[in-house]
Amino acid sequence: MRYLFFISLIIAFTSCGNSNKTVNSEDTETINGYRYEKGSDEAFTGTVKFKNGTTKEYKDGKVISRTIYHENGQPASTKYKDENGRYYKKVEYDKSGNKIDEKVYE
């Protein structure tokens, strides 16, 4: 019985790996307001890198956060969106990657 429990846990954890996927923006497309990986019928979940250096996190094809980076590759700021598509929080970082400010929007 214990083996069945451990096998179930392993299957559950390995099936959740798609959210860590990172792709370049040119490998994706937006259709009806949702982001898709080209050639896929499923709305994208993961990170999209853009040519201007920003990244956007997507869940089920919708943006949930956007990050802008310093020239040294450390994050400069991240804005988070709610389920209605409105930004609700912004976090700013110094050039070393340390958080220096956090604003929550009402």
N, C-alpha and C positions, 0 to 999 in steps of 0.2 A: 504494500500500500504506500509506503514511503517513497518507493521508486516512482510510482505514478505521480505523486505530488511534485517531485523534483523535475520530472520530465515536463509536466504542465508548466512549471515556472520557467524552464528554459525556453519552451515554445512561446510563452507570453512575452518574455524579454526580447527574443530575437525577432519577433514580428513587429516590434515598435521601432525599428531602425530607420524608417523612411524620413522622420522629422529632422535628422541630422544631415540630410542631403544638401550639397552646395553645387549650384550650377551658375554658368555665366548667363547674363541677360539675353545674349543673342541665341541661346538655346531654349528660350522660352517665348511665349506669345500671350497676349491678353485677348480674351474673347468674352464679350458681354460683361466686362468688369472683373473677370476672374483670370488669374495667371495659371497657365498650363505649360508643362514642359512640351516642346514640340514633339508631335507624334503620339501624345498621350491623351486619353479621354478623361483622366482623373485630374481634378484641380490640384495644383502644386502645394506641397507642404515642405518647407525647408528654407534655405537661404539662397537669394539671388544676388550675385555680384554684378555691379554696373561698371561701365567703362570709366565713369567719373570718380570711381573709388568708393562710392557708397555701397552699402548692402541693405537689403530689405528681407525681413523674415516674413514668410507666408504660412498661413494655416488654412487649409481647404481653399486655396486660391486667393485669399484676401490678405492684405498687408496687416501685420500685427505690430511691426516695429521697423524703424529706419535708423541706420547708423552712419554717421559721417566720421571720417578719420583724419587725424593729424598727418603731416607729411612723413613722420617716422613710423606710421602704421598703427599707432595707438588710437583707440576711439576718442573722438572729440565730443560727440554728443549722440545720444540715442533718444528717439521719440517713440512712444508706445501708443497704439490705437486700441480703442475698445471695440466691442462687437458691432457697434453702429458706424464704425469707420472714423470716429473723432479721436484726435489726439488727446490723451488724458494725463500724460506724464512726460517730462523731459529730464534727462540726466546728462550733466556736463562733466567732462573729465579734463585734467591737465595733460601735458605732453608725456607724462610718465604713466598715464592710465589711472591715476587716482581720482576718485569722485570728488568734485569740488562744489557741485550744486545739484539740487533736485527740485523741480517745480511740478506741482500737481495742479492740473487745470480743473475748474469746476464746470 
